[in-house]
Amino acid sequence: MAKEKSSKGNSKNTGTTSLVLNVFYKHPSVALNYKQVSKALNINDKSARELVIKQLDILVRCNSLTEDKHGKYKLNPEKHASYFPKNTYVVGTVDMKSTGKAYIISSELTEDAYVAPYNTNRALNGDTVKILLLPRRSGKKPEGQVVEIIKRAKEKFVGILQVSKYYSFLIPDSHSVNVEIFIPNDKILTAKHGDKVLVKITEWPDNSKNPFGEVISVLGKPGENQVEMQSIIAEYGFPLKFPDKVEKDAANIPLAISKEEIKARRDFRQIFTITIDPEDAKDFDDAISLQKLANGNWEVGIHIADVSHYVKENTELDQEAYERATSIYMADRVVPMLPEVLSNNVCSLKPHEDKLCFSAVFEMTDGAQIVGEWFGKTIINSNHRFNYEEVQLIIETGQGLHCDEIATFNRLAGILREKRFANGSFAFDTEEVRFKLDETGKPYEVFIKQQKDSNKLIEDFMLLANRKVAELIGRPANNAVPKTFVYRIHDKPNPEKLHTFTQFVAKLGYKINAKSNKAIADSFNTLFENIKGKGEENMINQLAIRTMAKAVYSTDNIGHYGLSFKYYAHFTSPIRRYPDLMVHRLLERYMQNLPSVDQVVYAEKCKHCSEMEKLAAEAERASIKYKQAEFMLDKIGQTFQGKISGVSKWGIYVEIIENKCEGMVSIRDMEDDAYYIDEENYVVIGQYSGKRYRLGDTVKIRVKKISLAKKQIDYVLLGV
């Protein structure tokens, strides 16, 4: 009997072992503890769970499973290789959600891969990671598990410090960072409980749920303008100040221009030259000149600050500019790429001062046909500094200082613009929200920066210079191989995105002809004209921009789809964009017939500059959102007219007509009916009343709540 009983027991153990192993066969790359295995087997009682624990131990001893220090088990790929698909590793970027789940964005995938919270393996938002793709389930997104963190996106985080007796924690501002940072109390500098601080992660011990860090900067009390703006700057990875060595090097740059330098340049100091910039601008990096030639043609010069003369390659000043890659235009300040002594003084093309430039000079007929071009180093002396409003008034009235020259500039620019649109250029005209601020930085007025003829005048000449510089290098004579260059490229829209956008606008009564690039551009431009002033204008503009590919910097020239240019580069703003500085250096190098630079090195520089440009744009948007919320702070309870600017599963977005401040009406606050969202048609529908709220509808709202920390505005819908 005893022998028979033992046989039964062995049979039971063997059967349980197979059942346990089957659980791991179904999830070959997932780490499971004994509770998760028991749940998968529908085991609830204590004795059966103990049997599962024994079987897990047996499977580890026979190398079928591996165990980590957290009591989790995984299938051993060396023993069960057939259960692990080959070539399923991909590299991508983490898009982390506040819930802890993530999506991996990768050029190797046709759609983003989902990563469950327990499979993120300490990855943080923006990190470059390697993931193992898990067996795909029918009808589901691809799923993966982070197996390696290749590169951290950032190591510094902004948030609120929570101080206790023995230790502190940072609660990050960003909702995409779902972990708190542990900080020993001897590493918090002078920070107090509740302060906004900048923290650097120093380590992440294997046995710790949280990373360890130290406070490297105390920003101050939340809610103060200086604190909040610095928080945004630091959150997006930009430094709060220039290193002392960089400031010192910039301050030591000589201001005087030697006679030898003047002699080596083409002299434009006696030719009519002006700058046109925003009223509050301090850095003037472009000027335009005009003179009538003896043959009746016009000579138009586009003169760009010669930053490369002052910022030499491989210096600490140059390295700092490269790391920043761009200036940031916040709601209340500019965070410059170069120290102010350079950006606002040495390189700035101030009037009535001799300034060094790199210029693109064109001979044009009266019909703006280009019959000659010249590129090279120059010296200028601007006759006058105009702002856009002054020039616009001269254009509209035909009167004012230098009105004849400005009229000629405007006429030639207008012809260039017409030719560009005729060739298939898109006429994107996005609104820019601006603020008037009091001495504390608090906004007291919101206004929209509009693109008028004076803005377009400068834009068209800058586009001309950028295009011609790119053509000079990208389309060399005698069929020579083009040398490595920094292009500004813009790919064609993804066909699926374009189809989705076409279907969407069709529901609103607009038509897109997608038969050719020219037809698409013409359709979009007609659409932009037709939606001006309508409630759906902002959303359609935003969706149109998202439908387009993103413009980036690259050494691989594919042209600029949005502008309909085969060759395009950024040459005209080296004070505020590092790619322009690279273009200046490369142009000078190649005009001296020197060999091409290393394409791999410059491809990496282009990638860095594109990434920093994206971060700067996000920081700028965050500062505007904060100022909008701050502007509405004293208006809680007030009512406004607005237009429905968006519809999502959470509710209705409404933009107030008079100040363009957008907020959300939550579905939960719409209590007069049971509403549901028709996301496909951008409509909210009352289940019982049939009442409809549609994109573009004018509605009345009341300001319910403002969250400065989240930069959010909540409204209550009062009716159509």
TAZI-V178803 format. One record per residue. N is the residue number from 1. PHI is phi in radians with two decimals (NA if undefined). OMEGA is omega in whole degrees, 0 to 359 (NA if undefined). D_LAST is the distance of its C-alpha to the last C-alpha in Angstrom with 1 decimal. Layout:
n-><N;N>
phi-><PHI;PHI>
omega-><OMEGA;OMEGA>
d_last-><D_LAST;D_LAST>
This chain:
n-><1;2;3;4;5;6;7;8;9;10;11;12;13;14;15;16;17;18;19;20;21;22;23;24;25;26;27;28;29;30;31;32;33;34;35;36;37;38;39;40;41;42;43;44;45;46;47;48;49;50;51;52;53;54;55;56;57;58;59;60;61;62;63;64;65;66;67;68;69;70;71;72;73;74;75;76;77;78;79;80;81;82;83;84;85;86;87;88;89;90;91;92;93;94;95;96;97;98;99;100;101;102;103;104;105;106;107;108;109;110;111;112;113;114;115;116;117;118;119;120;121;122;123;124;125;126;127;128;129;130;131;132;133;134;135;136;137;138;139;140;141;142;143;144;145;146;147;148;149;150;151;152;153;154;155;156;157;158;159;160;161;162;163;164;165;166;167;168;169;170;171;172;173;174;175;176;177;178;179;180;181;182;183;184;185;186;187;188;189;190;191;192;193;194;195;196;197;198;199;200;201;202;203;204;205;206;207;208;209;210;211;212;213;214;215;216;217;218;219;220;221;222;223;224;225;226;227;228;229;230;231;232;233;234;235;236;237;238;239;240;241;242;243;244;245;246;247;248;249;250;251;252;253;254;255;256;257;258;259;260;261;262;263;264;265;266;267;268;269;270;271;272;273;274;275;276;277;278;279;280;281;282;283;284;285;286;287;288;289;290;291;292;293;294;295;296;297;298;299;300;301;302;303;304;305;306;307;308;309;310;311;312;313;314;315;316;317;318;319;320;321;322;323;324;325;326;327;328;329;330;331;332;333;334;335;336;337;338;339;340;341;342;343;344;345;346;347;348;349;350;351;352;353;354;355;356;357;358;359;360;361;362;363;364;365;366;367;368;369;370;371;372;373;374;375;376;377;378;379;380;381;382;383;384;385;386;387;388;389;390;391;392;393;394;395;396;397;398;399;400;401;402;403;404;405;406;407;408;409;410;411;412;413;414;415;416;417;418;419;420;421;422;423;424;425;426;427;428;429;430;431;432;433;434;435;436;437;438;439;440;441;442;443;444;445;446;447;448;449;450;451;452;453;454;455;456;457;458;459;460;461;462;463;464;465;466;467;468;469;470;471;472;473;474;475;476;477;478;479;480;481;482;483;484;485;486;487;488;489;490;491;492;493;494;495;496;497;498;499;500;501;502;503;504;505;506;507;508;509;510;511;512;513;514;515;516;517;518;519;520;521;522;523;524;525;526;527;528;529;530;531;532;533;534;535;536;537;538;539;540;541;542;543;544;545;546;547;548;549;550;551;552;553;554;555;556;557;558;559;560;561;562;563;564;565;566;567;568;569;570;571;572;573;574;575;576;577;578;579;580;581;582;583;584;585;586;587;588;589;590;591;592;593;594;595;596;597;598;599;600;601;602;603;604;605;606;607;608;609;610;611;612;613;614;615;616;617;618;619;620;621;622;623;624;625;626;627;628;629;630;631;632;633;634;635;636;637;638;639;640;641;642;643;644;645;646;647;648;649;650;651;652;653;654;655;656;657;658;659;660;661;662;663;664;665;666;667;668;669;670;671;672;673;674;675;676;677;678;679;680;681;682;683;684;685;686;687;688;689;690;691;692;693;694;695;696;697;698;699;700;701;702;703;704;705;706;707;708;709;710;711;712;713;714;715;716;717;718;719;720>
phi-><NA;-1.07;-1.14;-1.12;-1.13;-1.08;-1.09;-1.11;-1.10;-1.10;-1.07;-1.12;-1.11;-1.09;-1.13;-1.14;-1.03;-1.13;-1.09;-1.10;-1.11;-1.08;-1.04;-1.32;-1.09;-1.28;-2.29;-1.09;-1.96;-1.78;-1.51;-2.23;-1.65;-1.13;-1.17;-1.16;-1.15;-1.06;-1.10;-1.11;-1.69;1.03;-1.73;-2.09;-1.40;-1.12;-1.13;-1.20;-1.10;-1.10;-1.15;-1.06;-1.05;-1.10;-1.17;-1.08;-1.14;-1.08;-1.15;-1.22;-1.15;-1.69;1.16;-1.33;-2.17;-2.04;-2.16;-1.76;-1.23;-1.62;1.30;-1.97;-2.12;-2.42;-1.11;-1.39;-1.14;-1.21;-1.63;-2.20;-1.03;-1.15;-1.50;-1.91;-1.04;-1.45;0.96;-1.90;-1.65;-2.33;-1.90;-2.79;-1.92;-1.44;-1.94;-1.49;-1.79;-1.11;-1.35;1.77;-1.34;-2.50;-2.16;-1.81;-1.68;-2.51;-1.20;-1.46;-2.05;-1.42;-2.53;-1.11;-1.66;-1.46;-2.21;-1.18;-0.93;-1.36;-1.97;-1.40;0.93;1.22;-1.24;-2.09;-0.98;1.54;-1.10;-1.58;-2.32;-1.81;-2.13;-1.66;-1.28;-1.53;-0.92;-1.35;-1.58;-1.00;1.34;-1.87;-1.12;-1.05;-2.11;-2.57;-2.31;-1.21;-1.96;-2.73;-1.67;-1.36;-2.65;-1.29;-1.21;-2.76;-2.19;-2.05;-2.38;-1.80;-3.12;-1.69;-1.51;-1.87;-1.82;-2.09;-1.13;-1.95;-2.73;-2.31;-2.32;-1.70;-1.68;-1.08;-1.14;-1.27;-1.25;-1.51;-1.88;-1.80;-2.35;-1.54;-1.83;-1.37;-2.34;-1.06;-1.16;-1.51;-2.12;-1.94;0.94;-1.78;-1.16;-1.97;-0.97;1.60;-1.28;-1.45;-2.41;-1.90;-2.09;-1.89;-1.27;-1.78;-2.84;-2.41;-1.00;-1.02;-1.65;-1.97;-1.27;-1.97;-1.27;-1.74;-2.64;-2.50;-1.30;-1.93;-2.75;-1.67;-1.48;2.26;-1.47;-0.99;1.73;-1.41;-0.96;-1.05;-1.13;-1.19;-1.18;-1.14;-1.08;-1.13;-1.03;-1.21;-1.03;-1.61;1.52;-1.67;-1.22;-1.46;-2.74;-1.43;-1.03;-0.98;-1.10;-1.18;-1.06;-1.16;-1.09;-1.14;-1.17;-1.55;-1.22;-1.20;-1.49;-1.20;-1.80;-1.28;-1.09;-1.14;-1.18;-1.10;-1.13;-1.41;-2.06;-1.35;-1.66;-1.94;-1.16;-1.73;-1.75;-0.98;-2.47;-2.43;-2.03;-2.31;-2.51;-1.03;-1.02;-1.66;-1.19;-2.07;-1.93;-1.95;-1.75;-2.44;-2.42;-2.22;-2.16;-2.57;-2.63;-1.47;-1.56;-1.09;-1.49;1.61;-1.41;-1.88;-1.86;-1.93;-1.85;-1.93;-1.92;-2.04;-0.87;-1.49;-1.12;-1.12;-1.18;-1.76;-1.78;-1.51;-1.06;1.19;-1.60;-1.12;-1.12;-1.16;-1.11;-1.13;-1.10;-1.12;-1.06;-1.27;1.22;-2.83;-1.40;-2.07;-1.83;-1.33;-1.11;-2.20;-2.89;-1.94;-1.74;-1.32;-1.31;-2.01;-0.93;-1.06;-1.08;-1.55;-1.16;-1.80;-2.33;-1.01;-1.60;-1.23;-1.44;-1.24;-1.19;1.09;-2.29;-1.17;-2.38;-1.50;-2.37;-1.96;-2.16;-2.07;-2.08;-2.20;-1.67;-2.20;-1.33;-1.12;-1.70;1.12;-1.44;-1.48;-2.03;-2.89;-2.57;-2.59;-2.26;2.99;-1.42;-2.42;-2.27;-2.23;-2.53;-1.12;-1.29;-2.79;-1.80;-1.73;-1.84;-1.07;-1.13;-1.11;-1.19;-1.08;-1.11;-1.13;-1.09;-1.30;-1.75;1.28;-2.27;2.23;-1.05;0.96;-1.13;-1.17;-1.14;-1.15;-1.10;-1.18;-0.93;-1.13;-1.16;-1.12;-1.11;-1.09;-1.18;-1.03;-1.14;-1.06;-1.12;-1.11;-1.18;-1.12;-1.53;1.88;-1.34;-1.48;-1.83;-1.11;-2.40;-1.40;-1.43;-2.00;-1.44;-2.26;-2.27;-1.76;-2.04;-1.47;-1.17;-1.63;1.61;-1.40;-1.30;-2.07;-2.69;-1.98;-2.49;-1.82;-1.38;-1.77;-1.49;-1.96;-1.03;-1.14;-1.18;-1.17;-0.99;-1.15;-0.98;-1.20;-1.26;-1.17;-1.06;-1.07;-1.09;-1.06;-1.15;-1.22;-1.12;-1.11;-1.13;-0.99;-1.58;-1.37;-2.19;-1.23;-1.26;1.03;1.00;-1.18;-1.25;-1.06;-1.42;-1.02;-2.52;-1.79;-1.76;-1.81;-1.97;-2.55;-1.39;-1.15;-1.18;-1.07;-0.97;-1.16;-1.12;-1.12;-1.11;-1.07;-1.14;-1.06;-1.13;-1.11;-1.20;-1.10;-1.18;-1.69;1.64;-1.99;-2.16;-2.06;-1.69;-1.85;-1.26;-2.67;-1.03;-1.14;-1.12;-1.11;-1.08;-1.09;-1.12;-1.11;-1.12;-1.14;-1.03;-1.05;-1.17;-1.25;-1.65;-1.01;1.45;-1.67;-1.09;-1.49;-0.98;-1.08;-1.19;-1.10;-1.03;-1.12;-1.14;-1.10;-1.14;-1.19;-1.18;-1.30;-1.19;-1.52;-1.28;-2.44;-1.67;-2.79;-1.52;-1.71;-1.39;-2.07;1.52;-2.07;-1.11;-1.11;-1.64;1.05;-1.94;-1.32;-2.33;-2.71;-2.50;-1.82;-2.06;-1.73;-2.45;-1.26;-1.20;-2.09;-2.38;-1.16;-0.97;-1.11;-1.14;-1.10;-1.07;-1.03;-1.14;-1.17;-1.06;-1.09;-1.05;-1.31;-1.22;-1.65;1.07;-1.43;-1.16;-1.18;-1.41;-1.22;-1.10;-1.09;-1.08;-1.32;-1.11;-1.19;-1.12;-1.09;-1.07;-1.06;-1.14;-1.13;-1.15;-1.21;-1.07;-1.12;-1.11;-1.09;-1.11;-1.18;-1.13;-1.08;-1.11;-1.10;-1.17;-1.18;-1.04;-1.14;-1.16;-1.12;-1.11;-1.15;-1.08;-1.52;-1.02;-1.62;-2.00;-1.07;1.65;-1.40;-1.89;-2.51;-1.56;-2.51;-2.12;-1.18;-1.83;-2.97;-2.37;-2.37;-1.17;-1.55;2.78;-1.95;-1.66;-2.18;-1.87;-1.13;-1.12;-1.36;-2.32;1.11;-1.44;-1.70;-2.46;-2.07;-1.74;-1.26;-0.98;-1.14;-1.57;-1.63;-1.61;-1.42;-2.86;-1.66;-1.65;-2.31;-1.76;-1.74;-1.10;-1.10;-1.90;0.96;-2.36;-1.86;-2.16;-1.36;-1.11;-1.74;-1.48;1.31;-1.06;-2.15;-2.08;-2.01;-0.87;1.70;-1.12;-1.51;-2.34;-1.89;-2.28;-2.09;-1.28;-1.67;-2.67;-2.15;-2.05;-1.13;-1.07;-1.61;1.02;-2.16;-2.14;-1.93;-2.02;-2.01;-1.41;-1.80;2.38;-1.36>
omega-><182;181;180;180;180;180;178;181;179;179;180;180;180;179;179;179;180;180;180;181;179;177;181;175;181;181;190;185;183;176;183;172;186;179;180;177;179;179;179;180;182;178;183;186;188;184;180;177;178;177;177;180;179;181;177;179;178;182;175;182;178;175;174;178;170;182;174;186;180;179;178;187;177;175;180;184;180;182;184;186;183;180;181;180;180;175;181;178;175;178;181;182;183;170;187;177;184;180;182;175;183;172;181;179;185;176;179;182;177;174;184;179;179;175;180;182;182;180;183;171;176;175;179;184;178;180;170;187;168;178;171;178;179;178;187;178;184;176;183;173;171;180;182;178;179;180;179;173;185;182;175;178;181;177;180;185;179;176;179;180;175;186;172;189;188;183;179;175;170;172;186;176;186;178;180;174;189;178;176;183;180;182;173;184;175;180;183;181;182;185;177;178;178;179;168;182;172;186;176;175;182;178;175;183;183;184;183;176;185;172;176;180;177;178;179;177;175;185;178;183;178;178;177;186;182;181;184;179;177;178;180;180;181;181;181;169;179;181;182;177;176;174;182;181;180;178;181;179;180;181;182;178;183;181;185;178;185;177;180;180;179;182;183;186;173;189;179;188;180;181;183;185;178;168;176;185;173;184;184;181;177;177;181;185;177;176;177;180;183;169;178;181;183;181;178;178;178;170;179;178;173;189;185;181;183;182;183;176;184;182;184;181;173;172;178;177;179;181;178;178;179;181;179;175;183;167;180;183;181;182;185;184;171;172;191;175;180;176;187;179;176;188;184;185;188;185;185;186;181;181;174;176;175;182;179;183;165;193;170;187;186;170;183;170;179;177;176;174;184;182;178;179;180;178;178;181;184;168;182;171;187;179;185;174;177;164;186;182;179;181;179;179;178;179;184;184;184;182;177;182;178;185;181;180;180;177;178;175;185;181;180;179;179;179;177;181;180;179;181;179;178;180;175;177;180;181;176;183;183;179;176;180;178;185;165;188;174;186;178;182;180;181;175;176;176;176;181;176;184;176;179;184;181;176;183;178;180;182;184;176;177;177;179;180;180;182;185;176;179;178;182;182;187;180;185;181;174;176;177;178;180;178;180;183;179;181;169;186;180;185;175;179;174;183;180;178;179;179;179;180;180;179;182;183;178;179;178;175;181;186;175;177;186;184;180;178;180;180;178;181;180;180;180;181;175;178;181;178;186;184;182;177;181;184;182;186;185;183;179;177;180;179;178;179;179;178;179;171;178;174;181;174;183;172;180;185;173;180;180;185;184;179;183;176;175;180;179;177;174;184;199;182;183;176;187;179;181;177;178;178;176;179;178;182;180;179;179;181;185;175;175;179;175;183;182;176;181;182;182;180;183;175;179;177;178;180;179;182;178;180;181;176;179;179;179;179;179;178;179;179;179;180;178;178;179;181;176;178;179;178;183;187;182;182;177;182;180;179;182;169;179;176;179;186;180;178;178;181;180;182;184;173;181;177;179;187;189;184;175;178;184;176;184;169;181;176;181;181;178;194;183;180;173;185;173;186;168;187;183;182;177;181;171;188;175;186;185;183;185;179;184;172;190;176;179;180;173;183;175;181;172;179;184;188;176;173;179;182;181;183;185;177;178;178;170;181;180;178;180;NA>
d_last-><85.3;84.3;84.4;82.2;79.7;79.5;78.8;75.9;74.5;74.8;73.1;70.2;69.9;70.0;67.3;65.0;65.7;64.6;61.4;60.6;61.4;59.2;56.1;56.8;57.5;53.9;52.6;55.3;53.6;51.9;53.7;53.8;55.3;57.2;54.3;52.1;55.1;55.7;52.1;52.3;55.5;53.9;56.6;55.9;59.3;61.1;64.4;62.6;60.7;64.0;65.3;62.4;63.2;66.9;65.9;63.7;66.8;69.0;66.7;66.6;70.4;70.8;68.3;65.8;63.2;62.8;61.7;60.0;60.5;57.2;58.7;56.8;58.4;58.0;59.8;62.6;61.9;65.6;66.7;63.8;63.0;62.2;59.0;57.7;56.4;58.0;56.2;53.0;52.6;49.9;49.0;45.4;43.0;41.3;37.5;37.5;34.6;34.2;35.4;38.7;38.3;38.7;38.5;41.3;40.5;43.6;44.8;47.1;44.3;41.9;39.3;38.9;41.2;40.0;42.2;42.0;42.2;45.9;46.8;45.5;49.0;47.9;46.0;43.3;40.3;41.4;45.0;47.0;48.4;50.5;49.2;51.0;49.0;49.2;49.9;46.7;45.2;44.0;40.3;39.9;39.5;42.8;43.8;46.2;48.1;48.7;52.4;52.9;51.0;52.2;50.6;48.4;45.4;45.8;47.9;46.2;43.1;41.0;39.9;40.5;44.1;44.8;48.3;50.5;54.2;55.7;53.1;49.6;46.6;44.1;40.5;39.2;36.0;35.2;33.5;35.5;38.7;39.1;42.5;43.7;46.7;49.8;51.5;54.9;54.8;57.5;55.1;52.2;53.8;52.6;49.2;48.0;45.8;42.2;43.0;41.4;44.2;45.2;47.3;49.5;50.4;54.2;54.9;53.6;56.5;56.9;56.8;53.8;50.2;49.1;50.2;52.2;51.4;52.2;50.2;51.0;48.7;47.2;44.0;43.2;40.7;37.1;34.5;36.9;35.9;39.2;39.3;35.9;36.5;40.0;38.6;36.4;39.4;41.7;39.3;39.3;43.0;43.7;46.5;45.9;48.9;51.7;55.0;57.6;59.9;57.3;56.5;60.2;60.9;58.1;59.5;63.0;62.0;64.1;62.2;65.2;65.4;69.0;70.9;71.5;67.7;67.1;70.0;68.6;65.3;64.2;63.8;60.7;61.1;62.1;59.3;56.0;53.5;50.2;47.4;43.7;41.5;38.5;39.3;39.6;41.6;45.0;46.3;47.0;48.1;48.1;49.6;50.2;53.3;54.2;57.5;58.9;61.7;64.9;64.0;60.8;58.5;56.2;56.7;53.5;53.9;51.3;52.8;51.7;52.9;55.9;54.9;57.4;60.2;59.4;57.9;60.7;60.3;61.2;61.1;59.1;56.9;56.2;55.6;53.0;51.2;51.3;50.0;47.0;46.7;43.9;42.6;39.2;36.7;34.9;32.2;34.9;38.2;40.2;42.3;45.0;47.0;50.1;51.4;50.3;53.9;53.5;49.8;49.6;53.3;55.9;53.8;51.2;52.0;52.1;53.2;56.9;58.1;60.0;57.9;58.8;56.6;56.5;55.6;54.7;56.1;55.5;57.3;54.9;55.5;53.6;51.3;50.6;52.9;54.5;58.3;59.4;58.2;59.7;58.8;60.5;60.9;60.6;60.6;58.3;57.8;54.3;54.4;51.0;48.0;44.8;41.2;38.4;37.1;40.6;41.2;37.9;38.9;42.4;40.9;38.7;41.3;44.5;46.1;47.0;49.3;50.6;48.2;50.5;50.6;46.9;46.4;48.8;47.1;43.7;45.2;47.0;44.0;41.8;44.4;44.6;40.8;40.9;43.7;41.8;38.8;41.2;42.8;39.6;38.1;34.4;32.3;30.2;28.3;26.6;25.0;27.0;25.6;28.1;28.6;30.7;32.6;34.7;38.3;37.3;34.9;31.7;28.9;27.9;26.1;24.4;24.9;25.0;28.5;28.5;31.3;33.0;36.4;38.3;37.0;37.6;41.1;42.1;40.4;42.2;45.6;45.0;44.1;47.3;49.4;47.9;48.4;52.0;53.1;52.0;53.8;56.9;57.3;55.6;57.4;60.9;63.7;66.4;64.3;64.9;63.0;59.9;60.3;57.9;54.9;51.5;48.8;45.1;44.1;40.9;41.1;39.5;36.3;36.8;36.7;34.7;32.0;32.0;31.7;28.7;27.0;27.9;26.5;23.2;22.6;23.9;21.0;18.8;21.2;23.7;27.3;29.9;33.6;35.6;39.0;40.4;39.7;39.5;37.1;34.8;34.9;34.2;31.3;29.7;30.4;28.8;25.7;25.5;25.7;23.1;20.3;20.9;17.9;15.4;13.0;15.5;18.4;19.2;19.1;21.2;23.6;24.0;24.6;27.0;28.9;29.2;30.4;33.2;36.2;36.7;39.2;42.1;45.7;48.5;52.1;51.4;50.2;47.8;46.3;42.8;40.5;37.5;39.8;42.1;45.1;48.1;49.2;47.1;47.8;46.6;49.3;47.5;46.4;49.3;48.5;45.3;45.7;48.8;48.8;49.4;52.3;53.7;53.3;55.3;58.0;58.2;58.2;61.1;63.0;62.8;63.7;66.9;67.5;67.4;66.7;63.3;61.8;61.2;58.2;57.7;57.5;55.0;52.9;52.5;51.7;49.0;47.4;47.5;45.9;43.1;42.4;42.5;40.2;37.6;38.0;37.7;34.4;33.1;34.5;32.8;29.4;30.0;31.0;27.8;25.7;27.8;27.4;23.6;23.7;26.4;24.5;21.5;24.1;24.3;20.5;19.9;17.9;16.4;12.7;11.6;9.2;9.5;9.6;10.2;13.9;15.4;15.6;18.6;20.3;19.4;15.6;12.9;14.0;11.9;13.8;13.4;13.8;16.7;18.8;18.0;18.2;16.9;16.4;15.5;13.3;16.0;15.7;18.0;15.6;13.0;15.1;13.5;14.8;17.2;15.3;17.4;17.3;18.4;19.7;21.6;18.6;16.2;13.7;12.8;13.4;13.7;17.4;17.5;14.4;14.0;10.2;9.7;8.2;10.3;12.2;11.2;7.5;6.1;4.2;6.0;9.0;12.4;15.6;17.5;20.6;22.7;25.6;27.9;30.4;27.9;26.2;22.8;19.6;17.5;13.9;12.1;8.5;7.2;3.8;0.0>
